[in-house]
Amino acid sequence: MVGEIGTLLIGLSLAVALYAAFAAWRGIQLSIVPASTAQGKTCGLNTLLQSAQNATYALAALLGAALLMLLLAFLTDHFEISYVAQHSSTVIPVYLKISAVWAGQEGSLLLWCFLQALFAALATGNASERARPLVPWATVFLSLITAFFVAVTLFLSQPFTLLPRPPLDGRGLNPLLRHPGMIFHPPALYVGYVGLAIPFAFAMAALITRQIKEWTAAIRTWTLVAWLGLGLGLLLGMRWAYDVLGWGGYWGWDPVENAGLLPWFTATALLHGAVMQEEKRGFHVWNMLMVTFSFVLVLFGTFATRSGMIQSVHAYAVSDLGGYFLSAIAVTLAGALILLYSRRAVLKTSSSTAESLLSRDGMFFVTLALFTALTVSVLVGSLLPTLTEALAGQRFEAGPAWFDRVTGPQFAVLVLVIGLCPLLGRGVAALKRLRQLRWVVIGGAVVVPVIAALVGFTGGISLIGFAISGFAGAATLAEFVDGVVTRRKRTKEAPLNALWHLLRLQRRKYGGYLVHLGVILMALGIIGTRMYPFEAQTTVSVGEATTVGDYTLIFEELKSDFVADYSTTWANVSVYRGSTYLTTLQPRLNRYTGTKQTITVPAMHPDFREDLYLILSGWTSDGTIATFKVVVNALVNFLWLGGLIFLAGGALALWPRMENRTWNAVALIVGLVLLFGAGWAMWGIPHGSVSYGGGRPLVGQSAPDFRLSLLDGETVSLASLRGQVTVVNFWATWCPSCVEEMPDLQAAWEAYSNRNVTFLGVAYQDDAATVRDAMAEYGTTYAVGLDTGDRIAEQYGITGIPETFIVGPDGRVAYVHVGPITAAALSAQLDVLLK
Amino acid sequence: MQNKTTFIVAGLLLVAAVIYLIVSSTGSTAQFFVTVAELQAMGEEAMQRNITVSGAVLGETIVYDALAPRVIFTVVNVPADTKEIEQRGGLAQVLHDAVEDPNGPRLVVVYDSVKPDLLQNEAQAIVRGKMGADGRFYADELLLKCPSRYEEEVPAQAGD
């Protein structure tokens, strides 16, 4: 039933979308009538246009209902629907069932349709007074765009297709998609994609009606929404790749990633161009081109990732959508460019007024040019195999190295421009501020690379990058300081108070600068991770220490367990820097029984300077030897922090002017909660990092002192045994491998009891009676005591037993053994120490 | 008028710089993209340059040494041309046919890293690296695609 209703809703949507386009078009036609008959027709015109407007509302409602039906089908396990059976199962938690709605092509297209219809309804219904004349034509275009996506969904990629024989349970969600970020990542990106259709539709409407000025008022908010959605989607995708894919990176220049990045570039350019246009400083042609390219790139991205034309790791099925999208791209591009050419006279009357390249206007020009260059570069890279085959007959492919090399210098110039922009005023005043602030920006350009060099980043090119970032950071921060100082002169507020009011009252300006600050911080992270990559592989046996970079890793043990529909195996690895214990990392490998997929779950230790990122690669069947991949990502946390500031700045710039104070406060709190939530998800939760007390003392370190109450009532302290060799054995009667080593320990004790050696048995989480019984059974004669409250075990970083430490006469740890020890191994160590 | 010239010069400089970056990077870091059959036709030349080759993974040939770690597997030739793939019934069908074809050109790939989760029979492997003197392909990078396997396999229902 759910399936049939869903299909019906999508079918109705297509009819309504086509009707809306027709009604709006007919309404426009009827409104262009000779003045003499205008009186009689106005009524009809209004009704038709009003009807078109109502149809856009109905369209959003119908598609919303269809999406709800699909959600319902997922929540109530309607496995007779093929799409539900493929992406869900009875065992997965509810939040994953929700994200499974857009886990595949069919569902994601339906979400796309709904968002497109919703945005179209909001944009046409709430258009500002000045943009209102554009609404009828914008409705025509937006309805046609929605109709295209609905038709693709209905005829080529139906989410409600029924299975002839419904299965009892579904396939379950692809384990790779089981990440909280995946709930928000696709919708955020789609907000960006569909959002870009709005300024495009209004642009075409403006060109047709020759009302360029009205267009300005209509675009900014929607461009900002789309741009912020794309930015959020890209950042979530990066973090998802970092957390889930287990290759240690966050951006691989994959064609699907590029498909999201390209419209973001053009949207950023459009956003800057829109500012100039609002200030009546030209840029009309640029903006028209950017808005067209943004929308075409959205179509191109959708086409490229689903046509199989571009090789990608994103597991979208190759489908027959390609041809339809290619036609849509051709029609859109040709139509828009022809329209643009035919209206060149209207656009030219308002051409650029920039006086000099070294001025604010000049910098906006450079910004737009740079973003265009970046777009072209990434597009060329994505299409390189196709392009080179056509040009040279050989297929060349662009890997990450190609993209880094081509875009790196361009990004560097972009950050430089971010720094220059606030320093340049308009017109003749251009260089005045630069002179005022020269010491501040020179300071920034010197201090940042010096600090970077002091903590070990000394590569020449990276230092140039750090200097540019420092320069841009200082220039941007100076804007904030300047604003606060000026305001305080007038209001005598406290500095923080003044900053708060500044952010509140000039949201767009300071939101923009916050975004710039975020980008500068991200630049630091990108320089660190791209120019100082560190990756190593190491194979170690249980208890063995290995040094990787600045870190010493000790593989403690391998464990495994069954959870829901997968089995998980993890290693406990103690991490030291030098001889200081940092944490214990637990990298995992999950095997899903249903899909036979294995998923690596990396563990990481985040730090200001770098992340230590550990992946469990393999192990021997007895679990005594394991292989790890170790990745050190330098400065990567600057990237994530920059991303958060970037989003905060974008949200600030977008913040609507609400009259109601309560709603303002609620929205502010929600925004802050989301930001802190994202921060907590990145640095608050452990990511496979567990701390065990102080960690195990390493060989050569002094053994932590302890007092042990022996079973015979006496107390012994380790300090009192200074000058002797002491064997400290952690064990328990409930642990089979501890019981297994008892005869060996006793044998060694008997062999060395007349030498300068003491044996101490520390019974871990045990009780006196059972320990006495076990000692009697195995004839243990060395001193044994209970570790009440696990105090000693904590001091020695015990994560499992048995473990044996040998402390030398100097009170330092001479030997550590994890797991059952043999008499031979003990003798070998004792002989060396007693020599 | 002089200002307009500055803008044009700046724009042209940017265009020139970007063209230089693209052309020089394509020469130095871009990789030759070939099929298994084309790679074998290249002969000696294949050992000197960075190559990307794509093929269908033969599931039973996958040998994984978790401790090295090293994966060795064989890929079978699949056509690179999208039109040809479409004509033969889509990528999934082409991969399936390639694995079933005993006469298709084959290539042994050596990949010194962890076995990726998606490395399985009939997956499309895209490997980047160099041809070794021993006739095996030494990959630095391995990308995998399972175009439809995951989506197609809906479990058989009870009583079927």
HADDOCK unambig.tbl for C-alpha pairs under 7 A between the chains (distance, minus, plus):
assign (segid A and resid 85 and name CA) (segid B and resid 154 and name CA) 6.82 0.50 0.50
assign (segid A and resid 86 and name CA) (segid B and resid 151 and name CA) 6.07 0.50 0.50
assign (segid A and resid 86 and name CA) (segid B and resid 154 and name CA) 6.14 0.50 0.50
assign (segid A and resid 166 and name CA) (segid B and resid 157 and name CA) 6.95 0.50 0.50
assign (segid A and resid 167 and name CA) (segid B and resid 155 and name CA) 6.71 0.50 0.50
assign (segid A and resid 167 and name CA) (segid B and resid 156 and name CA) 6.47 0.50 0.50
assign (segid A and resid 167 and name CA) (segid B and resid 157 and name CA) 4.39 0.50 0.50
assign (segid A and resid 168 and name CA) (segid B and resid 157 and name CA) 5.91 0.50 0.50
assign (segid A and resid 168 and name CA) (segid B and resid 158 and name CA) 6.96 0.50 0.50
assign (segid A and resid 171 and name CA) (segid B and resid 154 and name CA) 6.08 0.50 0.50
assign (segid A and resid 171 and name CA) (segid B and resid 155 and name CA) 6.65 0.50 0.50
assign (segid A and resid 309 and name CA) (segid B and resid 82 and name CA) 6.47 0.50 0.50
assign (segid A and resid 313 and name CA) (segid B and resid 143 and name CA) 6.40 0.50 0.50
assign (segid A and resid 313 and name CA) (segid B and resid 144 and name CA) 6.16 0.50 0.50
assign (segid A and resid 313 and name CA) (segid B and resid 145 and name CA) 5.75 0.50 0.50
assign (segid A and resid 315 and name CA) (segid B and resid 145 and name CA) 6.30 0.50 0.50
assign (segid A and resid 315 and name CA) (segid B and resid 146 and name CA) 6.55 0.50 0.50
assign (segid A and resid 315 and name CA) (segid B and resid 147 and name CA) 6.14 0.50 0.50
assign (segid A and resid 316 and name CA) (segid B and resid 147 and name CA) 6.62 0.50 0.50
assign (segid A and resid 317 and name CA) (segid B and resid 147 and name CA) 4.95 0.50 0.50
assign (segid A and resid 317 and name CA) (segid B and resid 148 and name CA) 5.48 0.50 0.50
assign (segid A and resid 318 and name CA) (segid B and resid 147 and name CA) 6.39 0.50 0.50
assign (segid A and resid 355 and name CA) (segid B and resid 3 and name CA) 6.30 0.50 0.50
assign (segid A and resid 356 and name CA) (segid B and resid 3 and name CA) 5.76 0.50 0.50
assign (segid A and resid 357 and name CA) (segid B and resid 6 and name CA) 6.89 0.50 0.50
assign (segid A and resid 357 and name CA) (segid B and resid 7 and name CA) 6.45 0.50 0.50
assign (segid A and resid 373 and name CA) (segid B and resid 18 and name CA) 6.85 0.50 0.50
assign (segid A and resid 395 and name CA) (segid B and resid 32 and name CA) 5.94 0.50 0.50
assign (segid A and resid 395 and name CA) (segid B and resid 33 and name CA) 4.91 0.50 0.50
assign (segid A and resid 395 and name CA) (segid B and resid 34 and name CA) 6.90 0.50 0.50
assign (segid A and resid 396 and name CA) (segid B and resid 30 and name CA) 5.97 0.50 0.50
assign (segid A and resid 396 and name CA) (segid B and resid 31 and name CA) 5.17 0.50 0.50
assign (segid A and resid 396 and name CA) (segid B and resid 32 and name CA) 4.50 0.50 0.50
assign (segid A and resid 396 and name CA) (segid B and resid 33 and name CA) 5.20 0.50 0.50
assign (segid A and resid 397 and name CA) (segid B and resid 30 and name CA) 5.39 0.50 0.50
assign (segid A and resid 397 and name CA) (segid B and resid 31 and name CA) 4.91 0.50 0.50
assign (segid A and resid 397 and name CA) (segid B and resid 32 and name CA) 6.20 0.50 0.50
assign (segid A and resid 397 and name CA) (segid B and resid 33 and name CA) 5.93 0.50 0.50
assign (segid A and resid 398 and name CA) (segid B and resid 30 and name CA) 4.85 0.50 0.50
assign (segid A and resid 398 and name CA) (segid B and resid 31 and name CA) 6.44 0.50 0.50
assign (segid A and resid 399 and name CA) (segid B and resid 30 and name CA) 6.42 0.50 0.50
assign (segid A and resid 401 and name CA) (segid B and resid 29 and name CA) 6.30 0.50 0.50
assign (segid A and resid 402 and name CA) (segid B and resid 25 and name CA) 5.66 0.50 0.50
assign (segid A and resid 402 and name CA) (segid B and resid 26 and name CA) 6.92 0.50 0.50
assign (segid A and resid 402 and name CA) (segid B and resid 29 and name CA) 5.50 0.50 0.50
assign (segid A and resid 402 and name CA) (segid B and resid 30 and name CA) 6.05 0.50 0.50
assign (segid A and resid 405 and name CA) (segid B and resid 25 and name CA) 6.68 0.50 0.50
assign (segid A and resid 406 and name CA) (segid B and resid 21 and name CA) 5.26 0.50 0.50
assign (segid A and resid 406 and name CA) (segid B and resid 22 and name CA) 5.95 0.50 0.50
assign (segid A and resid 406 and name CA) (segid B and resid 25 and name CA) 6.72 0.50 0.50
assign (segid A and resid 539 and name CA) (segid B and resid 67 and name CA) 6.19 0.50 0.50
assign (segid A and resid 597 and name CA) (segid B and resid 117 and name CA) 6.23 0.50 0.50
assign (segid A and resid 598 and name CA) (segid B and resid 117 and name CA) 5.19 0.50 0.50
assign (segid A and resid 599 and name CA) (segid B and resid 117 and name CA) 6.25 0.50 0.50
assign (segid A and resid 617 and name CA) (segid B and resid 66 and name CA) 6.76 0.50 0.50
assign (segid A and resid 617 and name CA) (segid B and resid 114 and name CA) 5.64 0.50 0.50
assign (segid A and resid 618 and name CA) (segid B and resid 66 and name CA) 4.65 0.50 0.50
assign (segid A and resid 618 and name CA) (segid B and resid 67 and name CA) 6.30 0.50 0.50
assign (segid A and resid 619 and name CA) (segid B and resid 66 and name CA) 6.23 0.50 0.50
assign (segid A and resid 619 and name CA) (segid B and resid 67 and name CA) 6.57 0.50 0.50
assign (segid A and resid 626 and name CA) (segid B and resid 67 and name CA) 6.72 0.50 0.50
assign (segid A and resid 627 and name CA) (segid B and resid 66 and name CA) 6.92 0.50 0.50
assign (segid A and resid 627 and name CA) (segid B and resid 67 and name CA) 5.50 0.50 0.50
